[in-house]
Amino acid sequence: MSINSFGHLFRFTTWGESHGPAIGAVVDGCPPGIALGEADIQPWLDKRRPGTSRFTTQRREPDQVRILSGVFEGRTTGTPISLMIENVDQRSKDYSEVALAYRPGHADYSYDAKYGFRDYRGGGRSSARETASRVAAGAVARLVVPQVRIRSWVEAIGGDAIDYAAFDDAAIDANPFFCPDPAAAARWEALVDGARKAGSSLGAVVACEATGVPAGWGAPLYAKLDAELAHACMGINAVKGVEIGDGFAAAALTGEGNADAMRPGTDGPEFLANHAGGITGGIATGQPIRLRVAFKPTSSILIPVETIDRTGQAADIATKGRHDPCVGIRGVPVVEAMMALVLADQALLHRGQTGR
Ligand SMILES: Cc1cc2nc3c(=O)[nH]c(=O)nc-3n(C[C@H](O)[C@H](O)[C@H](O)COP(=O)(O)O)c2cc1C
């Protein structure tokens, strides 16, 4: 069972635990001849890196990537690309309570139920430390589809949403929340600070858009592009919902209200709306691919929560250690990476079937 792998032709596998010596990814199926160096990957890891503001976990990880294989004289060889990131700032003693009792909402109980034995240090394999490996693999994927532009942002924190009328692309990287609405970013400072100081946490909605995806990528029915993207994003830690285009809101529309009306354009059709999020019949229409991802609030909180211990006895748990007060913020580069990984795979699948 290769449950640690994702993708069909452009396929990656991640490995490693939060407090082990290192984590990493093996990317297999990358086309040969693509210029690739660590400098192509590092900026994306820096975007996800912890400890960059008081609104993320204070774990200090440099997240320096090393390419161990698959690249010769600065170009991919078509063989497996092995990427490694060392863990340097583990504090396993912070997690002694997690060894004995289960954090409600985290994976402690379910991992024990499945495996009967787990590396509890920092959440082990269930830690979102793993997402650094995906971001590294995603950086390689971006190079396979250079014609695609992917951008992602936080749309809401703790139920407080941005105003899309105030959307400013340049603002996204200018505040610690990846927020395109400066007024919302200012509100979120107090909101996230409040949650952090109270020992609580908040959920978030992350939006992602990919432009430059040619009409025709994707596949019908059992391999719908919608399903591939949902699979990719639901596999991210703490994600509890994915919507493509209007998603659940489409169910409240009429047929004419939901129609992405078409007119002849200069280069293919011109669409007058994009309720479908750029995908119909599982296949890209050439419009921007749009999705939204719901991140639940961080489970590890200082406020005590009722639980049970490993022997089944009632207990309370308050999780010490360093945690993100809102995991959705650092989810932004992870969602982008999963979008890139799916689209690189789709590009190769489309070429394989159609020759284009
Ligand atoms: C970027 C990122 C950082 C995270 N950091 C934490 C954290 O500090 N503490 C925590 O309890 N959960 C954190 N999580 C979420 C857990 O990893 C996740 O809830 C856990 O593995 C259980 O899986 P599930 O929520 O998908 O069911 C984070 C998630 C992401 C995406």
The ligand as an SDF file (V2000), in Angstrom:
LIG
                    3D

 31 33  0  0  0  0  0  0  0  0999 V2000
    0.7360   24.2310    8.0360 C   0  0  0  0  0  0  0  0  0  0  0  0
    0.0510   23.4400    9.1080 C   0  0  0  0  0  0  0  0  0  0  0  0
    0.4940   23.5230   10.4180 C   0  0  0  0  0  0  0  0  0  0  0  0
   -0.1190   22.8030   11.4370 C   0  0  0  0  0  0  0  0  0  0  0  0
    0.3010   22.9540   12.7150 N   0  0  0  0  0  0  0  0  0  0  0  0
   -0.3690   22.3400   13.7210 C   0  0  0  0  0  0  0  0  0  0  0  0
   -0.0200   22.5890   15.0720 C   0  0  0  0  0  0  0  0  0  0  0  0
    0.8940   23.3560   15.3800 O   0  0  0  0  0  0  0  0  0  0  0  0
   -0.7270   21.9200   16.0310 N   0  0  0  0  0  0  0  0  0  0  0  0
   -1.7640   21.0800   15.7320 C   0  0  0  0  0  0  0  0  0  0  0  0
   -2.3860   20.5300   16.6240 O   0  0  0  0  0  0  0  0  0  0  0  0
   -2.1140   20.8510   14.4610 N   0  0  0  0  0  0  0  0  0  0  0  0
   -1.4500   21.4540   13.4570 C   0  0  0  0  0  0  0  0  0  0  0  0
   -1.8190   21.2130   12.1490 N   0  0  0  0  0  0  0  0  0  0  0  0
   -2.9120   20.2720   11.8780 C   0  0  0  0  0  0  0  0  0  0  0  0
   -2.5860   18.8260   12.2090 C   0  0  0  0  0  0  0  0  0  0  0  0
   -1.4150   18.4030   11.5370 O   0  0  0  0  0  0  0  0  0  0  0  0
   -3.7850   17.9420   11.8680 C   0  0  0  0  0  0  0  0  0  0  0  0
   -4.9450   18.4680   12.4330 O   0  0  0  0  0  0  0  0  0  0  0  0
   -3.5850   16.5120   12.3540 C   0  0  0  0  0  0  0  0  0  0  0  0
   -2.5780   15.8820   11.5970 O   0  0  0  0  0  0  0  0  0  0  0  0
   -4.8540   15.6710   12.2430 C   0  0  0  0  0  0  0  0  0  0  0  0
   -5.2240   15.5320   10.9020 O   0  0  0  0  0  0  0  0  0  0  0  0
   -6.5920   16.0910   10.3150 P   0  0  0  0  0  0  0  0  0  0  0  0
   -6.8460   17.4220   10.9850 O   0  0  0  0  0  0  0  0  0  0  0  0
   -6.3610   16.2310    8.8620 O   0  0  0  0  0  0  0  0  0  0  0  0
   -7.6860   15.1270   10.6700 O   0  0  0  0  0  0  0  0  0  0  0  0
   -1.2220   21.9420   11.1180 C   0  0  0  0  0  0  0  0  0  0  0  0
   -1.6640   21.8520    9.7940 C   0  0  0  0  0  0  0  0  0  0  0  0
   -1.0500   22.6000    8.7910 C   0  0  0  0  0  0  0  0  0  0  0  0
   -1.5550   22.5070    7.3930 C   0  0  0  0  0  0  0  0  0  0  0  0
  1  2  1  0
  2  3  1  0
  2 30  2  0
  3  4  2  0
  4  5  1  0
  4 28  1  0
  5  6  2  0
  6  7  1  0
  6 13  1  0
  7  8  2  0
  7  9  1  0
  9 10  1  0
 10 11  2  0
 10 12  1  0
 12 13  2  0
 13 14  1  0
 14 15  1  0
 14 28  1  0
 15 16  1  0
 16 17  1  0
 16 18  1  0
 18 19  1  0
 18 20  1  0
 20 21  1  0
 20 22  1  0
 22 23  1  0
 23 24  1  0
 24 25  2  0
 24 26  1  0
 24 27  1  0
 28 29  2  0
 29 30  1  0
 30 31  1  0
M  END
$$$$
